[in-house]
């Protein structure tokens, strides 16, 4: 199904607003619950949140920089999204429908293994910054802005790729967080 850039932006904003509401619910967890791991090789809720904060911040910083330097206009209600080759691969890899476990690049790894709920603040603020940036980018051609992936300078992604990567990546880790919290051994 073909999607316009405007529809992509609207879906990103809508899903991001839902995501922020879901992450906001994590404030009810105490530090022990935030840092509990179901297994040694599985991230805690705090690590998932930190990973998303680190990842989304890297993408946000580059998007903000490029959009402040130049404006490439289009009629985004008519311009069809064009994902780049590597963008399509990454989108497929982070899609929650892909149940294959994937290793993350070191640049995206959580900064610390033990956290308090300030990590939630960090992610919510970054996500709100992304929502705002996309909201004010009216009639901006996200197909034309290209950046290197924070994981590798060889991987090129356009901003249409980036929005879809962030959107699906957030969903994927939200499901992971829900699995952790629903684990029968999760501390009360």
N, C-alpha and C positions, 0 to 999 in steps of 0.2 A: 504494500500500500504506500503510495506516494504521500509525502507529508510536506507542508510548506514550512519555511523557517519560522513564521509566526506561530504555527501550530506546535512546532518543536519547543519554542520558547514558552508558550502557554502550558504545555504538558510539563515542562521542567518546573515552572513556577508552582503549578498546582501540586505536583508530586513533592516538591521541596517543602511546601507549606504543610502538607500532611506529615512528611518526614520530621520536620521540626516539632510538631505536636507529639509524635511518637517518642522522639528522643527526650522531650521535656518530661515525659512520664518516668524517665530513669532517675529523676531527682528523688523519687521515693526510695531508692536503694541506698543502703548504708555502704560505707567503705569496704567492709568485708564482702558484701554481695557484689559490688562493682569489680572487685579484684579476684573473685573466685573463678577458678578454672575447672572445667569438667575433666580435663586431662592435661598432662604436662605439655603436650604438643598442640593444645587448643587455646586460643586467645580468650581472655576474660572479657566481660562487657566493657570495662574501661579500656582495654587494649583495642577492641573493635572501634570504640568511639574515638580514641586517639589516632588510630590508623586513618579513619575517615577525615578527621580534622587536618592531619598532616597532608593527606592526598588532596583534599579539596582546597586547602590553602595554596598549595603549589600551583594548581590550575588557576585559582582566582587571581593570584598575583600577576601571572603572565597575561591573563585576559584583561585585567584592569590596565596594565601597562600599555598593551597594544591599543585598546579602545581609547585611551587618553591621548595617544600619539596621532591617530588618524581615524577618520570615519569613512567607511566604505558603505555607501548607501545602496538600497534596493527597495523594491516593494516586497516586503517580507511576507505579505499575505498571498503573493503569487509565486515567489521564488521557491523552487523545490529543493529540499535538503539533498545535498550530495556528500555522502560519507566517503572519506579517503580509504585506500586499501587497508592500511594498518588500523585505521579507526574502526573499520568493520570487524577486524579480527579481535580487537580489544573489547568492542561492544559485545560480541558473541561470548567472549571469555568471562565478562563480568555480569552477564545477564543471569538473574536468579534462576531462570529455567535451566541453565547449565549447572548441573549438580556436581560436576567434577571439581574437586578441590584444587585450587591453584596457589602456588607459592607467590608471595609478593616480592617485588624488588626492594632492596635495602633502603632506598630513598623514601619508600612509603611505610616503612615499619614504624610501629609505635615508639615514641621516644622513651617511655618508661614503663615498667611493668606494674608499678603500684601507683594508684591515683585516687584522688578524691573527686567529688562532683564538679570541681572546677574544669575538668576535661569536658564535661557536658556543656558548660558555658562556652568553652572554646569552639566546639563544633556548632552549636546553635548560632553563635555570632558569625562564624564563617559562612554558614548556610544562608543566613539572612543577608549577608553582604553579597553572596552570589545571586540571591533572589532580586535584590535591589539592582545589581549590575545588569541583569537580564531584563528587568522591568523597564529600565531607562534606555535600553538599546533598541528603540523603535526604528523600524526600517533600516536596520544595520544587517549587512550580508555576512552572516556567520560562516558561510561557505568559503569566503575569501580570506578570512583571517587564519593564518597557519602558524602553528607553534611546534616546537620539538616536545616530545613527551618528556616529562620529568624523569622517567625511567631510562631513557636513552635518546641522545641527540639525533640518532639515525631514524627514529620513528617520528613521522610527521602526522599531526592531527589538525583538522580545522576545528573551529569553535562549535560547529554543528556536532562533530564527533564528541568533543569535550562535554557538551551538555548531556548527550545521551550516555556517555561513559559515567559521568557523575550520578545521573539519575538512577541508572541501573545498579551501579556500584553501591549507592546508598541503600537501595532496596535489598540487595544481596546481603549486606551486613546487618540490616534490620532483621531479616529472617534469622541470621546467625545469632543475634542478640536474643531474639525470642526463643530460640532453641536452648540457649544457655539458661535463661530465666525459667524455662519450663522443665529443665532437667530435674529428675526426681531427687537428686542430691543437692540441689541449689539451697544454700543456707537461708534459714528463716530470719 
